[in-house]
Every structure is written in structure tokens, then in C-alpha cells.
Amino acid sequence: MDQQRIMEIWCSMAGSGTGYLIGDRFVLTVYHVVRHAVHAHGERLEVRQLDRHGRSAWLSAKQIWPEHEPDLEADPGADAALLMITDPAWQPFTGEPVRWGRLSIDNRQRVPCLAVGFPESEHQAGIRDTKEMRGHIEPLTAVKSGLITVHVDHSAAPSQPSVTSRWAGGSGAALFCGPLLVGVVTIDRTESYQANQLTAVAVASLMERPGFRRILNSRASLALEEIAESETGERNLTAVISSAFRSAFRHAQVRIALLLALLVF
């Protein structure tokens, strides 16, 4: 994850959200954050780059994908959007290209993941700060839906809900497994769980939707990399623990042998 690509989003009617710069001026986010800017006349849509000192300027942007309003109730996997920064003050980003990833359908191991957003829980003294969402993907949860389920278990989750979501403002955060962008965070599952269960749309599924590849193809690399099982961490951790136990057992055997030898002599 490149911190310089993390973007704050502001929609004057809908409020705040999060996005991630995936090209020189294209921002990936969720549709429900920007939907009002598409339909409301005079609605402002602005983005700004993460800056440690909070001095980066708000820049005008517009939603360019999807071309037609999705029915998110019927198709929650459609909750994604592409924005284009239109402000003349924007200086195109020239960092390393984004690497896209997808989870193997055969994977059964938990996959470590990380997202960074701007939830309302971090809004203090007029500054909406960042909050990491660190945990793992549960590959065998929500298999039928095709959505990604994230269990936040390595960072604190907000305890107080903002309207309907404890993570309000964090929607649109890019979800990474190692160096690979695998999804975009859409909602938390507060009705059924505590704030430690999040849902994300897989970027692999977005690439199958009309218009997504067409818009980005000439401006960003869209090659999908399979997340290797060695990157999931859990199997590696098991192997490390097993190796440590074997090593400790061997050392114990040596010590016992030496002790017996001393007793004999």
C-alpha cells in the first residue's frame, strides 16, 4: 500500500468517504459515498491526498463509472465507483503502478489484510484522521455472494456507531493483501456482528463489469496476480511454530543425553 495514494473524499450532501488513487488521476471508491453527487444538481465532489500535516488541498472530481446507477440492494457487489480528478491544480501521481490481486478459489487459509480509511471515529478537533483496519480475510465466509469478508482482529474497532455504521467514513478504503490490491471496503456488518466484521467488493469482480476495464486499460496495468498460499501467513506461521517445537525437542534430547552421560561417569 502506498500512503500517497490514500485519498479522502467529500460529498457535500452525503458526507465523507475514502478512496485510493489507482492511476494518474483515477480514484477507486464505493458508489454509495458518491451517488448523491451524480444525481443532485450543484453537488460538490472533492478529493484530497493523504498528508501527514493535513495541508493538501481539496480538489474537484467527478464520477465516471459506473455509467448507470446500480441497484445495491439487489447487487451489493456493484458498490464501487471510479472518480476522475478534474481540478487543474492536480499534479498527476508518478509512483509505482498499483498491483492487483485475487484470492484463489481453492484457498482455505486465512489471509492477512490491511485497509486504511478516514472513519468518523477519528474525527477530532476538526481533523478527520486515518484508521487502519488490520485483520484477515475469511475465504470460506460469504462464498455464495462473491464478496470478501474481513475480520478485523489486529487493530481496535470503533465502539460507537455513527448513524448506522461504526466505520462510517471508512467506506471506499482499498483492501490489500501484502502488495496486492484485492478489494474495496463497502460496509460493516453491525446488525449481525460487532464492528470487527467488514465486507469488501473484490477488484477481480469489478474487472468483469461493463466499462471498468475500458476506462482504465490505457491508463493503468490491470493484470491480476494470484495470491500465493505462501502469502496467506497462516500456513507459514504453523510451519514456523512446528519448526520451533522440533528444534526445542532436539535441544532437549541433547541436554538429556549429556545429563545421562554425566551421571554415568
Secondary structure, 3 states (H helix, E strand, C coil): CCHHHEEEEEECCCEEEEEEECCCCEEEECHHHHHHHHHCCCCCEEEEECCCCCCCCCEEEEEEECCCCCCCCCCHHHCCEEEEECCCCCCCCCCCCCCEEECCCCCCCCEEEEEEECCHHHEECCEECCEEEEEEECCCCCCCCCCEEEEECCCCCCCCCECCECCCCCCCCEEEECCEEEEEEEEECCCCCCCCEEEEEEHHHHCCCCCHHHHHCCCCCCCEEECCHHHCCHHHHHHHHHHHHHHHHHHHHHHHHHHHHHHHC
